[in-house]
Amino acid sequence: MMHQLVYKQKIGGDGINASHTPYTLVQHPQSPTEIIMNTTRIVVPLFAAALLAASSSYATQPAAPAIMSGDMLTGGNGMTLYTFDKDAAGSGKSVCNGPCVANWPPLYVMSGESGGGDYSIVMRDDGKQQWAFKGKPLYFWSKDQKPGDKTGDGFNNVWHVAKP
């Protein structure tokens, strides 16, 4: 229990100081309100510092652009992602351009996103940026209708479900 320190003058029975020391230390217990206020003065700054430290470390870890769904990668919308055999891993380029993009829309990089880990960014011929996994650009298949569809897997023997 915390105590408030108060100095009180010692007075003898005859009204004269009873000792050489004119004051003695007397401890008075604090009220519940004072205890709460003193505790709050310590706890709140500690909590704020911990929260700031946790949020700053979270902000330094970029979110993955794809999600693991079972044994395959999907976009944030839950739709299956694919790779194209004609894309050379690590080339930094996509060869699916022009009419190809109508059937195989790229997984585009949004403003402010950056690569990290197994995810990198490739530059497209149209100047837009696309996500790549382990150096292979990632695409959706326009014929997939709902999350979990994999109708593009094996298409023309060059399109495959993206797997970790």
Summary of the structure (lengths in Angstrom):
residues: 164
radius of gyration: 33.8
end to end distance: 57.4
largest distance: 111.6
contacts: 405
relative contact order: 0.15
helix: 21%
strand: 27%
